[in-house]
């Protein structure tokens, strides 16, 4: 059986692991998070399938998770529509 060279070289984006941990902690579904963070219900599903994420998107997603954690006492996380400021590290 021959191995697909493209698939064997695929490495999951480290941001995906952070998102997965956030989903577990927050209880949000992948679809709900995608809508909140990117207005894209397929965002997390596509990342799981290998979607590459631009720097500006990373900043926006990280800002969303930080904002949601800051609002932890409220009923549900609300993410900002636009991320501002400088590029942030993935660890949040």
N, C-alpha and C positions, 0 to 999 in steps of 0.2 A: 504494500500500500504506500503510495507516494504522498508526501506531506505538501500541502499548499504553502509555498514560501512566503506569501503575503500574510496569511493567517498566522504562521508560526513566528513571524516577526512582530506581531501586534502586541503592544504593551498597553494595558489600560491606563487612562489618564489618572494621575494621583487625585485630581479634583473629584473624580467619580467616587473614590473611597470616602472622601470627606462628605460628599452629598449623601451617600448611602448611610453613613453614620448619623448624619443630621436627620434623615428620614426616619431612622429607627428611634432616635431620641424624641423627635417631635410628634411622631405618629402620623405625619402627613404621607399621603400616597405620592408616588412618583409623578403622577399626572397633576395633582394639586400643586406640588412644588414647582413643576415646570410652568404652570399658569402664573403662580405668584412671582416667581423669579424672572421669567423671560416672556410671559404671555404666550407660551408655547407648550401645550399639553404633552407633546412628544419629546421635549428636550432631554429628560433623563433617559427615556427609552432609547433615543438615538445615541446618547453617550454610551450606554451599555453596549450598543452595537458598533461602537468605534468612532463615533462622530468626533471630529477635532474641534476644539473650542478656541476662539480667538482671545487675545489678551483682554480686550474690552469686555467680552462676555464673562471671563473669569472674575474680573473686578466687580461686575454687576451681581454675579451669583454669590460671591463671598460677602458683598455688602448686604445682600438679601438675608443670608444666614445670620450675619451679625445683628442685623436689625430685628430679626425674628427672636433671637436669643435675648436681646435687650427687652423685648416685649413679652417675655416668658410668662408673666403673670396674667396676661390678657387671654381672652378666649381662643384666639387663633393668630398665628403669625401673619403679619402684613409686611410685604417686602416693598422697598422703594421701586418706582418705575425706572429711574435712571440712577446709575452709580456715579458718584463724583469723586474728586480727589485723585490721589496718586495710586499707583498699582500696589496692591496689598499681597502679602504672602498667602498661600493657600491655607495654612494652619489657622484655625479660628478658635 
